[in-house]
Structures are given as structure tokens and as C-alpha cells.
Amino acid sequence: MNVRAEPADRVLVLTRLIDAPRELVFSAWTQPAHLVRWWGPNGFTLPHCDVEFHPGGAYKFCMRAPDGSDHWVWGAYEEIIPPSRLVFSWHRTETPARVDPWAVTRVTVTFAEEAGKTRLALRQAVFPLAEECLDHRGGWNECLDRLMVFAGQTALV
């Protein structure tokens, strides 16, 4: 079997230990009412959040930056195993009409229970360029920090 190694500088892996139950953290990723409260880097809002949460279902988000610029992300849910795993495609452009996204990757998020907390692991790969991976590292780190605050302030619903 010929398995090609992925270039380490084009694969993003992040982990967080979130002080909230796994079911809550999973639902934060699956419900638009939750997503709009934490998704995006610091200072961003989510004025457009369409989610068809089932395998093969689509999602489409508009992340609005503090300067008013819009950043569109969309894709399809490939795998959903509540409350432990999400896999989805990730397409990103600066306009919703652009058909050639500058980054097309796959995101895998796992949620493991750890003494009443949630060990979240996010993997996004493979980026066409190392610079795109670095750009997403910054954005995802801020996004996950916002998720940690949201999860810590939210009662399980």
C-alpha cells in the first residue's frame, strides 16, 4: 500500500480541555442558536448561519469581521456521531458567489469526556499552502477560546 505523508506544515491540529459536559460542547457546534454566540475569531459576528445538521447536509456561514468585511465558509457534514465526532468539508472565500474557494479542506472535531469536562480535538487538513494553515491556526485558536467562554457560561440545554 502506498500511503503519502501529509506535510506537517499544512495540517492544523488543536486541542482544548473545556470545563463543560461533552453534550453541551457538541451541541454548541450543531445548533445555530449556539453557533452565533461563539463562532469566529475575536470581534467577529455570524450574521448568516444556515445549518442542515445531518450527514450530507450543508452549512453556510458568513463571518463578519470588526472592519465590516465578510468571510464566507460553507461545506457539508460528512460524518456525525453524537456527541463524540463531527467531520465536515470546509470551503472559504471572501464572497458567497465565488465558486473557487481559496481553501478547501476537511475538518474533524472529536469530543471526549474527561472527568466531567470535554477534551476537544480539531484537525483541519490538508491546506494547499503552509501560510493558509497558519492563518487558520490563529482564527481557530481565537474561535476555540470563545467556545470555552461560551460553554462555561451556558447551562446544558
TORDREN-961780 format. One record per residue: residue in one letter; x, y, z of N, C-alpha, C, O in turn. Coordinates in Angstrom, 2 decimals, m for minus. Layout:
<atoms>
+----+---------+---------+---------+---------+---------+---------+---------+---------+---------+---------+---------+---------+
| aa |    n_px |    n_py |    n_pz |   ca_px |   ca_py |   ca_pz |    c_px |    c_py |    c_pz |    o_px |    o_py |    o_pz |
+----+---------+---------+---------+---------+---------+---------+---------+---------+---------+---------+---------+---------+
|  A |       X |       Y |       Z |       X |       Y |       Z |       X |       Y |       Z |       X |       Y |       Z |
...
+----+---------+---------+---------+---------+---------+---------+---------+---------+---------+---------+---------+---------+
</atoms>
This chain:
<atoms>
+----+---------+---------+---------+---------+---------+---------+---------+---------+---------+---------+---------+---------+
| aa |    n_px |    n_py |    n_pz |   ca_px |   ca_py |   ca_pz |    c_px |    c_py |    c_pz |    o_px |    o_py |    o_pz |
+----+---------+---------+---------+---------+---------+---------+---------+---------+---------+---------+---------+---------+
|  M |    0.83 |   m1.17 |    0.00 |    0.00 |    0.00 |    0.00 |    0.89 |    1.24 |    0.00 |    1.83 |    1.34 |    0.79 |
|  N |    0.59 |    2.18 |   m0.87 |    1.36 |    3.41 |   m0.97 |    0.60 |    4.53 |   m0.28 |   m0.37 |    5.06 |   m0.82 |
|  V |    1.04 |    4.90 |    0.92 |    0.40 |    5.96 |    1.69 |    1.32 |    7.18 |    1.66 |    2.48 |    7.11 |    2.04 |
|  R |    0.77 |    8.28 |    1.19 |    1.55 |    9.51 |    1.09 |    1.41 |   10.31 |    2.38 |    0.30 |   10.56 |    2.85 |
|  A |    2.52 |   10.72 |    2.94 |    2.50 |   11.50 |    4.18 |    2.01 |   12.91 |    3.90 |    2.31 |   13.50 |    2.86 |
|  E |    1.25 |   13.44 |    4.86 |    0.79 |   14.82 |    4.74 |    1.88 |   15.74 |    5.26 |    2.49 |   15.45 |    6.29 |
|  P |    2.13 |   16.85 |    4.57 |    3.14 |   17.81 |    5.06 |    2.69 |   18.43 |    6.39 |    1.61 |   19.01 |    6.47 |
|  A |    3.50 |   18.30 |    7.42 |    3.14 |   18.76 |    8.76 |    2.79 |   20.24 |    8.80 |    1.95 |   20.65 |    9.60 |
|  D |    3.43 |   21.05 |    7.95 |    3.17 |   22.49 |    7.98 |    1.86 |   22.87 |    7.27 |    1.51 |   24.05 |    7.21 |
|  R |    1.15 |   21.87 |    6.75 |   m0.13 |   22.12 |    6.08 |   m1.29 |   21.38 |    6.73 |   m2.37 |   21.25 |    6.16 |
|  V |   m1.04 |   20.87 |    7.96 |   m2.06 |   20.19 |    8.75 |   m2.18 |   20.92 |   10.08 |   m1.19 |   21.15 |   10.77 |
|  L |   m3.40 |   21.29 |   10.43 |   m3.67 |   22.02 |   11.66 |   m4.28 |   21.08 |   12.69 |   m5.28 |   20.41 |   12.40 |
|  V |   m3.70 |   21.02 |   13.88 |   m4.24 |   20.22 |   14.98 |   m4.23 |   21.09 |   16.22 |   m3.20 |   21.64 |   16.61 |
|  L |   m5.42 |   21.21 |   16.86 |   m5.56 |   21.98 |   18.09 |   m6.35 |   21.16 |   19.10 |   m7.23 |   20.38 |   18.71 |
|  T |   m6.06 |   21.33 |   20.38 |   m6.84 |   20.67 |   21.42 |   m7.17 |   21.67 |   22.52 |   m6.45 |   22.65 |   22.74 |
|  R |   m8.27 |   21.39 |   23.21 |   m8.68 |   22.20 |   24.35 |   m9.34 |   21.26 |   25.37 |  m10.00 |   20.29 |   25.00 |
|  L |   m9.16 |   21.55 |   26.63 |   m9.93 |   20.91 |   27.69 |  m10.94 |   21.95 |   28.15 |  m10.58 |   22.98 |   28.73 |
|  I |  m12.21 |   21.68 |   27.88 |  m13.28 |   22.65 |   28.13 |  m14.05 |   22.22 |   29.37 |  m14.49 |   21.07 |   29.48 |
|  D |  m14.21 |   23.15 |   30.29 |  m14.89 |   22.87 |   31.55 |  m16.40 |   22.90 |   31.36 |  m17.10 |   23.78 |   31.87 |
|  A |  m16.89 |   21.91 |   30.61 |  m18.31 |   21.77 |   30.34 |  m18.56 |   20.34 |   29.88 |  m17.66 |   19.69 |   29.34 |
|  P |  m19.77 |   19.83 |   30.09 |  m20.08 |   18.46 |   29.66 |  m19.99 |   18.30 |   28.15 |  m20.24 |   19.24 |   27.39 |
|  R |  m19.63 |   17.12 |   27.73 |  m19.45 |   16.82 |   26.31 |  m20.71 |   17.10 |   25.50 |  m20.61 |   17.61 |   24.38 |
|  E |  m21.88 |   16.78 |   26.02 |  m23.12 |   17.01 |   25.29 |  m23.33 |   18.49 |   25.00 |  m23.80 |   18.86 |   23.92 |
|  L |  m22.99 |   19.35 |   25.95 |  m23.12 |   20.79 |   25.73 |  m22.14 |   21.28 |   24.67 |  m22.52 |   22.05 |   23.78 |
|  V |  m20.91 |   20.83 |   24.76 |  m19.90 |   21.28 |   23.79 |  m20.27 |   20.80 |   22.39 |  m20.13 |   21.54 |   21.42 |
|  F |  m20.74 |   19.57 |   22.28 |  m21.18 |   19.06 |   20.99 |  m22.34 |   19.90 |   20.45 |  m22.34 |   20.28 |   19.28 |
|  S |  m23.32 |   20.20 |   21.30 |  m24.47 |   20.99 |   20.83 |  m24.06 |   22.40 |   20.44 |  m24.71 |   23.01 |   19.59 |
|  A |  m23.00 |   22.92 |   21.04 |  m22.52 |   24.26 |   20.65 |  m22.08 |   24.28 |   19.18 |  m22.13 |   25.32 |   18.53 |
|  W |  m21.66 |   23.12 |   18.65 |  m21.23 |   23.00 |   17.26 |  m22.38 |   22.69 |   16.31 |  m22.21 |   22.77 |   15.09 |
|  T |  m23.54 |   22.32 |   16.84 |  m24.60 |   21.79 |   15.99 |  m25.85 |   22.65 |   15.92 |  m26.68 |   22.44 |   15.04 |
|  Q |  m26.01 |   23.60 |   16.82 |  m27.23 |   24.40 |   16.87 |  m26.93 |   25.86 |   16.52 |  m26.09 |   26.49 |   17.16 |
|  P |  m27.62 |   26.40 |   15.51 |  m27.37 |   27.79 |   15.12 |  m27.49 |   28.79 |   16.26 |  m26.74 |   29.76 |   16.31 |
|  A |  m28.42 |   28.57 |   17.18 |  m28.58 |   29.49 |   18.31 |  m27.32 |   29.55 |   19.17 |  m27.03 |   30.58 |   19.77 |
|  H |  m26.58 |   28.46 |   19.22 |  m25.30 |   28.44 |   19.94 |  m24.18 |   28.98 |   19.06 |  m23.37 |   29.79 |   19.51 |
|  L |  m24.13 |   28.52 |   17.82 |  m23.04 |   28.91 |   16.91 |  m22.89 |   30.43 |   16.81 |  m21.77 |   30.94 |   16.81 |
|  V |  m24.00 |   31.14 |   16.72 |  m23.91 |   32.60 |   16.53 |  m23.33 |   33.30 |   17.75 |  m22.95 |   34.47 |   17.67 |
|  R |  m23.24 |   32.60 |   18.88 |  m22.71 |   33.23 |   20.10 |  m21.20 |   33.07 |   20.26 |  m20.60 |   33.77 |   21.08 |
|  W |  m20.58 |   32.14 |   19.49 |  m19.14 |   31.94 |   19.71 |  m18.32 |   31.75 |   18.44 |  m17.09 |   31.84 |   18.50 |
|  W |  m18.94 |   31.50 |   17.31 |  m18.19 |   31.15 |   16.11 |  m17.44 |   32.35 |   15.55 |  m17.99 |   33.44 |   15.45 |
|  G |  m16.20 |   32.14 |   15.21 |  m15.38 |   33.16 |   14.56 |  m14.30 |   33.69 |   15.48 |  m14.37 |   33.52 |   16.70 |
|  P |  m13.29 |   34.32 |   14.89 |  m12.23 |   34.93 |   15.69 |  m12.77 |   36.08 |   16.55 |  m13.93 |   36.47 |   16.42 |
|  N |  m11.93 |   36.59 |   17.42 |  m12.31 |   37.69 |   18.31 |  m12.88 |   38.87 |   17.54 |  m12.31 |   39.30 |   16.54 |
|  G |  m14.00 |   39.38 |   18.01 |  m14.61 |   40.55 |   17.39 |  m15.50 |   40.25 |   16.20 |  m16.18 |   41.14 |   15.72 |
|  F |  m15.51 |   39.01 |   15.72 |  m16.34 |   38.62 |   14.58 |  m17.76 |   38.31 |   15.04 |  m17.98 |   37.89 |   16.18 |
|  T |  m18.71 |   38.52 |   14.15 |  m20.09 |   38.08 |   14.36 |  m20.45 |   37.06 |   13.29 |  m19.68 |   36.83 |   12.35 |
|  L |  m21.60 |   36.45 |   13.44 |  m22.06 |   35.44 |   12.49 |  m23.48 |   35.82 |   12.04 |  m24.45 |   35.22 |   12.49 |
|  P |  m23.60 |   36.82 |   11.13 |  m24.93 |   37.28 |   10.73 |  m25.69 |   36.31 |    9.83 |  m26.90 |   36.44 |    9.67 |
|  H |  m25.00 |   35.35 |    9.24 |  m25.65 |   34.36 |    8.38 |  m25.19 |   32.98 |    8.85 |  m23.99 |   32.69 |    8.84 |
|  C |  m26.14 |   32.14 |    9.27 |  m25.81 |   30.82 |    9.82 |  m26.88 |   29.83 |    9.41 |  m27.89 |   29.67 |   10.10 |
|  D |  m26.68 |   29.15 |    8.29 |  m27.59 |   28.11 |    7.82 |  m26.96 |   26.75 |    8.10 |  m25.81 |   26.51 |    7.74 |
|  V |  m27.73 |   25.87 |    8.74 |  m27.22 |   24.56 |    9.10 |  m28.29 |   23.50 |    8.80 |  m29.42 |   23.60 |    9.27 |
|  E |  m27.92 |   22.51 |    8.01 |  m28.73 |   21.30 |    7.81 |  m27.96 |   20.18 |    8.48 |  m27.14 |   19.51 |    7.84 |
|  F |  m28.21 |   19.97 |    9.76 |  m27.36 |   19.09 |   10.55 |  m27.78 |   17.62 |   10.42 |  m28.56 |   17.09 |   11.21 |
|  H |  m27.23 |   16.99 |    9.39 |  m27.35 |   15.55 |    9.17 |  m26.27 |   15.18 |    8.17 |  m25.81 |   16.03 |    7.41 |
|  P |  m25.85 |   13.91 |    8.15 |  m24.82 |   13.51 |    7.18 |  m25.27 |   13.87 |    5.76 |  m26.37 |   13.51 |    5.34 |
|  G |  m24.43 |   14.57 |    5.04 |  m24.74 |   15.04 |    3.69 |  m25.38 |   16.42 |    3.69 |  m25.51 |   17.05 |    2.64 |
|  G |  m25.78 |   16.91 |    4.87 |  m26.40 |   18.23 |    4.98 |  m25.36 |   19.33 |    4.83 |  m24.19 |   19.15 |    5.14 |
|  A |  m25.83 |   20.47 |    4.36 |  m24.94 |   21.60 |    4.11 |  m24.97 |   22.59 |    5.27 |  m25.91 |   22.64 |    6.06 |
|  Y |  m23.91 |   23.39 |    5.34 |  m23.88 |   24.54 |    6.23 |  m23.29 |   25.70 |    5.44 |  m22.52 |   25.50 |    4.50 |
|  K |  m23.66 |   26.91 |    5.84 |  m23.12 |   28.11 |    5.21 |  m23.13 |   29.22 |    6.25 |  m24.17 |   29.56 |    6.81 |
|  F |  m21.94 |   29.79 |    6.49 |  m21.78 |   30.84 |    7.49 |  m21.17 |   32.07 |    6.84 |  m20.33 |   31.97 |    5.95 |
|  C |  m21.58 |   33.23 |    7.30 |  m20.90 |   34.48 |    6.99 |  m20.31 |   35.01 |    8.28 |  m21.04 |   35.36 |    9.21 |
|  M |  m19.00 |   35.07 |    8.33 |  m18.32 |   35.64 |    9.49 |  m18.01 |   37.10 |    9.15 |  m17.32 |   37.38 |    8.17 |
|  R |  m18.52 |   38.00 |    9.95 |  m18.30 |   39.43 |    9.71 |  m17.21 |   39.94 |   10.64 |  m17.33 |   39.85 |   11.86 |
|  A |  m16.15 |   40.47 |   10.04 |  m15.01 |   40.99 |   10.79 |  m15.35 |   42.34 |   11.41 |  m16.29 |   43.01 |   10.98 |
|  P |  m14.60 |   42.75 |   12.41 |  m14.84 |   44.06 |   13.03 |  m14.79 |   45.22 |   12.02 |  m15.43 |   46.24 |   12.24 |
|  D |  m14.02 |   45.07 |   10.93 |  m13.94 |   46.14 |    9.92 |  m15.12 |   46.11 |    8.94 |  m15.18 |   46.92 |    8.02 |
|  G |  m16.06 |   45.16 |    9.14 |  m17.24 |   45.06 |    8.29 |  m17.07 |   44.13 |    7.10 |  m18.04 |   43.89 |    6.38 |
|  S |  m15.88 |   43.59 |    6.88 |  m15.68 |   42.67 |    5.76 |  m16.28 |   41.31 |    6.10 |  m16.27 |   40.87 |    7.25 |
|  D |  m16.80 |   40.64 |    5.07 |  m17.42 |   39.34 |    5.24 |  m16.50 |   38.23 |    4.75 |  m15.78 |   38.38 |    3.77 |
|  H |  m16.53 |   37.13 |    5.47 |  m15.73 |   35.95 |    5.14 |  m16.69 |   34.76 |    5.16 |  m17.24 |   34.41 |    6.21 |
|  W |  m16.88 |   34.13 |    4.01 |  m17.86 |   33.06 |    3.86 |  m17.20 |   31.70 |    4.00 |  m16.12 |   31.45 |    3.46 |
|  V |  m17.89 |   30.82 |    4.73 |  m17.45 |   29.44 |    4.94 |  m18.65 |   28.55 |    4.68 |  m19.75 |   28.83 |    5.16 |
|  W |  m18.44 |   27.46 |    3.94 |  m19.54 |   26.53 |    3.70 |  m18.96 |   25.15 |    3.46 |  m17.77 |   24.97 |    3.23 |
|  G |  m19.85 |   24.18 |    3.51 |  m19.44 |   22.80 |    3.26 |  m20.58 |   21.86 |    3.55 |  m21.75 |   22.25 |    3.60 |
|  A |  m20.22 |   20.59 |    3.74 |  m21.20 |   19.56 |    4.01 |  m20.72 |   18.69 |    5.17 |  m19.52 |   18.46 |    5.34 |
|  Y |  m21.68 |   18.24 |    5.95 |  m21.37 |   17.32 |    7.04 |  m21.17 |   15.93 |    6.45 |  m22.06 |   15.38 |    5.81 |
|  E |  m20.00 |   15.36 |    6.68 |  m19.66 |   14.06 |    6.14 |  m19.91 |   12.94 |    7.15 |  m20.30 |   11.83 |    6.77 |
|  E |  m19.69 |   13.24 |    8.42 |  m19.87 |   12.24 |    9.47 |  m20.33 |   12.94 |   10.74 |  m19.78 |   13.97 |   11.13 |
|  I |  m21.36 |   12.39 |   11.37 |  m21.88 |   12.93 |   12.62 |  m22.12 |   11.75 |   13.56 |  m22.95 |   10.88 |   13.28 |
|  I |  m21.39 |   11.74 |   14.67 |  m21.57 |   10.70 |   15.69 |  m21.77 |   11.43 |   17.03 |  m20.80 |   11.71 |   17.74 |
|  P |  m23.03 |   11.73 |   17.38 |  m23.29 |   12.46 |   18.63 |  m22.91 |   11.61 |   19.85 |  m23.14 |   10.40 |   19.82 |
|  P |  m22.37 |   12.18 |   20.88 |  m21.78 |   13.52 |   20.95 |  m20.26 |   13.47 |   20.85 |  m19.57 |   14.22 |   21.54 |
|  S |  m19.73 |   12.59 |   19.98 |  m18.28 |   12.38 |   20.00 |  m17.50 |   12.82 |   18.77 |  m16.28 |   12.98 |   18.86 |
|  R |  m18.15 |   13.02 |   17.61 |  m17.35 |   13.28 |   16.41 |  m18.16 |   14.00 |   15.34 |  m19.32 |   13.69 |   15.09 |
|  L |  m17.50 |   14.99 |   14.72 |  m18.02 |   15.70 |   13.55 |  m16.93 |   15.74 |   12.48 |  m15.77 |   15.98 |   12.79 |
|  V |  m17.33 |   15.50 |   11.24 |  m16.41 |   15.66 |   10.10 |  m17.17 |   16.43 |    9.05 |  m18.29 |   16.08 |    8.69 |
|  F |  m16.53 |   17.51 |    8.54 |  m17.19 |   18.31 |    7.52 |  m16.17 |   18.93 |    6.57 |  m15.03 |   19.20 |    6.95 |
|  S |  m16.61 |   19.14 |    5.35 |  m15.75 |   19.84 |    4.39 |  m15.77 |   21.33 |    4.72 |  m16.71 |   21.83 |    5.33 |
|  W |  m14.72 |   22.01 |    4.30 |  m14.54 |   23.43 |    4.64 |  m14.10 |   24.17 |    3.38 |  m13.02 |   23.94 |    2.84 |
|  H |  m14.95 |   25.05 |    2.92 |  m14.66 |   25.90 |    1.77 |  m14.72 |   27.34 |    2.26 |  m15.62 |   27.69 |    3.03 |
|  R |  m13.78 |   28.17 |    1.84 |  m13.77 |   29.55 |    2.32 |  m13.45 |   30.49 |    1.17 |  m12.53 |   30.27 |    0.39 |
|  T |  m14.25 |   31.57 |    1.09 |  m13.99 |   32.64 |    0.14 |  m14.36 |   33.96 |    0.81 |  m14.84 |   33.99 |    1.95 |
|  E |  m14.14 |   35.02 |    0.10 |  m14.49 |   36.34 |    0.63 |  m15.87 |   36.78 |    0.16 |  m16.41 |   37.77 |    0.67 |
|  T |  m16.47 |   36.07 |   m0.79 |  m17.81 |   36.41 |   m1.27 |  m18.62 |   35.14 |   m1.43 |  m18.05 |   34.09 |   m1.76 |
|  P |  m19.93 |   35.19 |   m1.21 |  m20.73 |   33.97 |   m1.33 |  m20.87 |   33.47 |   m2.76 |  m21.17 |   32.30 |   m2.97 |
|  A |  m20.68 |   34.35 |   m3.74 |  m20.87 |   33.97 |   m5.14 |  m19.62 |   33.33 |   m5.76 |  m19.71 |   32.69 |   m6.80 |
|  R |  m18.48 |   33.51 |   m5.14 |  m17.24 |   32.97 |   m5.70 |  m17.27 |   31.45 |   m5.66 |  m17.54 |   30.86 |   m4.61 |
|  V |  m17.00 |   30.82 |   m6.77 |  m17.08 |   29.36 |   m6.85 |  m15.72 |   28.67 |   m6.69 |  m15.66 |   27.44 |   m6.64 |
|  D |  m14.66 |   29.44 |   m6.61 |  m13.33 |   28.84 |   m6.46 |  m12.76 |   29.25 |   m5.10 |  m11.97 |   30.19 |   m5.02 |
|  P |  m13.14 |   28.55 |   m4.03 |  m12.66 |   28.92 |   m2.71 |  m11.15 |   28.83 |   m2.63 |  m10.53 |   27.99 |   m3.29 |
|  W |  m10.55 |   29.70 |   m1.81 |   m9.09 |   29.70 |   m1.71 |   m8.58 |   28.62 |   m0.78 |   m7.39 |   28.30 |   m0.81 |
|  A |   m9.43 |   28.05 |    0.04 |   m9.00 |   26.94 |    0.88 |  m10.12 |   25.90 |    0.92 |  m11.23 |   26.21 |    1.35 |
|  V |   m9.83 |   24.69 |    0.49 |  m10.78 |   23.59 |    0.57 |  m10.10 |   22.50 |    1.39 |   m9.10 |   21.93 |    0.97 |
|  T |  m10.67 |   22.22 |    2.56 |  m10.06 |   21.26 |    3.47 |  m11.16 |   20.43 |    4.13 |  m12.35 |   20.60 |    3.84 |
|  R |  m10.74 |   19.52 |    5.00 |  m11.67 |   18.71 |    5.79 |  m11.36 |   18.99 |    7.27 |  m10.20 |   19.01 |    7.68 |
|  V |  m12.43 |   19.20 |    8.04 |  m12.31 |   19.44 |    9.47 |  m12.89 |   18.24 |   10.22 |  m14.00 |   17.80 |    9.94 |
|  T |  m12.11 |   17.74 |   11.17 |  m12.57 |   16.67 |   12.05 |  m12.49 |   17.20 |   13.48 |  m11.44 |   17.67 |   13.92 |
|  V |  m13.61 |   17.11 |   14.19 |  m13.65 |   17.55 |   15.59 |  m14.11 |   16.36 |   16.42 |  m15.15 |   15.76 |   16.14 |
|  T |  m13.33 |   16.04 |   17.46 |  m13.72 |   14.98 |   18.37 |  m13.95 |   15.56 |   19.76 |  m13.33 |   16.55 |   20.15 |
|  F |  m14.87 |   14.93 |   20.48 |  m15.29 |   15.38 |   21.80 |  m15.20 |   14.18 |   22.74 |  m15.99 |   13.24 |   22.62 |
|  A |  m14.26 |   14.21 |   23.66 |  m14.08 |   13.10 |   24.59 |  m14.39 |   13.57 |   26.01 |  m13.97 |   14.64 |   26.42 |
|  E |  m15.15 |   12.74 |   26.74 |  m15.46 |   13.05 |   28.13 |  m14.23 |   12.79 |   28.97 |  m13.58 |   11.76 |   28.84 |
|  E |  m13.92 |   13.75 |   29.85 |  m12.74 |   13.62 |   30.70 |  m13.07 |   14.23 |   32.06 |  m12.94 |   15.44 |   32.26 |
|  A |  m13.50 |   13.38 |   33.00 |  m13.82 |   13.81 |   34.37 |  m14.82 |   14.97 |   34.39 |  m14.62 |   15.96 |   35.10 |
|  G |  m15.88 |   14.85 |   33.62 |  m16.92 |   15.87 |   33.60 |  m16.62 |   17.05 |   32.69 |  m17.45 |   17.95 |   32.55 |
|  K |  m15.46 |   17.05 |   32.08 |  m15.07 |   18.09 |   31.14 |  m15.02 |   17.48 |   29.75 |  m15.27 |   16.28 |   29.57 |
|  T |  m14.70 |   18.30 |   28.76 |  m14.63 |   17.82 |   27.38 |  m13.25 |   18.08 |   26.80 |  m12.77 |   19.21 |   26.78 |
|  R |  m12.62 |   17.02 |   26.33 |  m11.36 |   17.15 |   25.60 |  m11.74 |   17.27 |   24.12 |  m12.17 |   16.29 |   23.50 |
|  L |  m11.59 |   18.47 |   23.57 |  m11.91 |   18.72 |   22.17 |  m10.61 |   18.69 |   21.37 |   m9.62 |   19.30 |   21.75 |
|  A |  m10.64 |   17.97 |   20.26 |   m9.51 |   17.96 |   19.33 |  m10.03 |   18.34 |   17.95 |  m11.01 |   17.78 |   17.47 |
|  L |   m9.38 |   19.30 |   17.33 |   m9.75 |   19.77 |   15.99 |   m8.59 |   19.52 |   15.05 |   m7.44 |   19.86 |   15.36 |
|  R |   m8.89 |   18.93 |   13.91 |   m7.88 |   18.69 |   12.87 |   m8.44 |   19.22 |   11.56 |   m9.56 |   18.88 |   11.18 |
|  Q |   m7.66 |   20.04 |   10.87 |   m8.05 |   20.56 |    9.56 |   m6.90 |   20.31 |    8.60 |   m5.75 |   20.67 |    8.87 |
|  A |   m7.23 |   19.68 |    7.45 |   m6.17 |   19.33 |    6.50 |   m6.80 |   19.05 |    5.14 |   m8.02 |   18.87 |    5.03 |
|  V |   m6.03 |   19.00 |    4.17 |   m4.66 |   19.45 |    4.01 |   m4.74 |   20.80 |    3.29 |   m5.39 |   20.92 |    2.26 |
|  F |   m4.07 |   21.79 |    3.85 |   m4.06 |   23.11 |    3.23 |   m3.13 |   23.12 |    2.02 |   m2.09 |   22.47 |    2.02 |
|  P |   m3.51 |   23.87 |    0.98 |   m2.65 |   23.97 |   m0.19 |   m1.30 |   24.63 |    0.12 |   m0.28 |   24.29 |   m0.47 |
|  L |   m1.32 |   25.58 |    1.08 |   m0.11 |   26.32 |    1.43 |    0.05 |   26.39 |    2.95 |   m0.93 |   26.45 |    3.68 |
|  A |    1.30 |   26.36 |    3.41 |    1.56 |   26.47 |    4.84 |    1.03 |   27.78 |    5.41 |    0.60 |   27.83 |    6.56 |
|  E |    1.05 |   28.86 |    4.61 |    0.57 |   30.16 |    5.08 |   m0.93 |   30.12 |    5.39 |   m1.38 |   30.76 |    6.34 |
|  E |   m1.69 |   29.36 |    4.61 |   m3.13 |   29.23 |    4.87 |   m3.36 |   28.47 |    6.17 |   m4.27 |   28.80 |    6.93 |
|  C |   m2.55 |   27.47 |    6.43 |   m2.65 |   26.73 |    7.69 |   m2.37 |   27.66 |    8.87 |   m3.10 |   27.63 |    9.86 |
|  L |   m1.35 |   28.47 |    8.76 |   m1.03 |   29.43 |    9.83 |   m2.16 |   30.43 |   10.05 |   m2.50 |   30.75 |   11.19 |
|  D |   m2.75 |   30.91 |    8.96 |   m3.87 |   31.85 |    9.06 |   m5.03 |   31.21 |    9.82 |   m5.63 |   31.83 |   10.70 |
|  H |   m5.35 |   29.97 |    9.48 |   m6.44 |   29.27 |   10.15 |   m6.09 |   28.95 |   11.61 |   m6.97 |   28.95 |   12.46 |
|  R |   m4.83 |   28.68 |   11.90 |   m4.43 |   28.41 |   13.29 |   m4.80 |   29.58 |   14.19 |   m5.36 |   29.38 |   15.27 |
|  G |   m4.51 |   30.79 |   13.75 |   m4.85 |   31.96 |   14.55 |   m6.36 |   32.11 |   14.73 |   m6.84 |   32.36 |   15.83 |
|  G |   m7.10 |   31.96 |   13.63 |   m8.54 |   32.10 |   13.69 |   m9.19 |   31.04 |   14.55 |  m10.05 |   31.34 |   15.38 |
|  W |   m8.79 |   29.78 |   14.37 |   m9.37 |   28.70 |   15.17 |   m9.02 |   28.84 |   16.64 |   m9.86 |   28.57 |   17.50 |
|  N |   m7.79 |   29.25 |   16.96 |   m7.44 |   29.43 |   18.37 |   m8.36 |   30.45 |   19.03 |   m8.85 |   30.23 |   20.14 |
|  E |   m8.60 |   31.58 |   18.35 |   m9.50 |   32.59 |   18.91 |  m10.93 |   32.05 |   19.01 |  m11.63 |   32.30 |   19.99 |
|  C |  m11.35 |   31.33 |   17.99 |  m12.68 |   30.73 |   17.96 |  m12.86 |   29.75 |   19.13 |  m13.88 |   29.80 |   19.83 |
|  L |  m11.89 |   28.87 |   19.33 |  m12.00 |   27.89 |   20.41 |  m11.93 |   28.57 |   21.78 |  m12.56 |   28.09 |   22.73 |
|  D |  m11.18 |   29.65 |   21.90 |  m11.18 |   30.41 |   23.15 |  m12.58 |   30.96 |   23.43 |  m13.05 |   30.94 |   24.57 |
|  R |  m13.24 |   31.46 |   22.39 |  m14.60 |   31.97 |   22.55 |  m15.56 |   30.83 |   22.91 |  m16.47 |   31.03 |   23.71 |
|  L |  m15.37 |   29.65 |   22.33 |  m16.18 |   28.49 |   22.67 |  m16.02 |   28.14 |   24.14 |  m17.01 |   27.82 |   24.80 |
|  M |  m14.81 |   28.19 |   24.65 |  m14.57 |   27.86 |   26.05 |  m15.33 |   28.80 |   26.97 |  m15.90 |   28.37 |   27.97 |
|  V |  m15.34 |   30.09 |   26.65 |  m16.10 |   31.06 |   27.44 |  m17.59 |   30.78 |   27.33 |  m18.29 |   30.75 |   28.34 |
|  F |  m18.07 |   30.57 |   26.11 |  m19.49 |   30.28 |   25.88 |  m19.92 |   29.05 |   26.67 |  m20.93 |   29.08 |   27.37 |
|  A |  m19.16 |   27.95 |   26.56 |  m19.52 |   26.70 |   27.23 |  m19.51 |   26.85 |   28.75 |  m20.32 |   26.25 |   29.45 |
|  G |  m18.60 |   27.65 |   29.24 |  m18.53 |   27.87 |   30.68 |  m19.66 |   28.71 |   31.23 |  m19.91 |   28.69 |   32.44 |
|  Q |  m20.36 |   29.45 |   30.36 |  m21.44 |   30.32 |   30.80 |  m22.82 |   29.79 |   30.42 |  m23.82 |   30.45 |   30.69 |
|  T |  m22.89 |   28.61 |   29.82 |  m24.14 |   28.11 |   29.26 |  m24.62 |   26.89 |   30.04 |  m23.86 |   25.97 |   30.31 |
|  A |  m25.88 |   26.92 |   30.41 |  m26.49 |   25.74 |   31.05 |  m26.79 |   24.71 |   29.98 |  m27.11 |   25.06 |   28.84 |
|  L |  m26.68 |   23.45 |   30.33 |  m26.96 |   22.38 |   29.38 |  m28.41 |   22.45 |   28.92 |  m29.33 |   22.46 |   29.74 |
|  V |  m28.61 |   22.51 |   27.60 |  m29.96 |   22.58 |   27.04 |  m30.23 |   21.36 |   26.19 |  m31.31 |   21.22 |   25.63 |
+----+---------+---------+---------+---------+---------+---------+---------+---------+---------+---------+---------+---------+
</atoms>
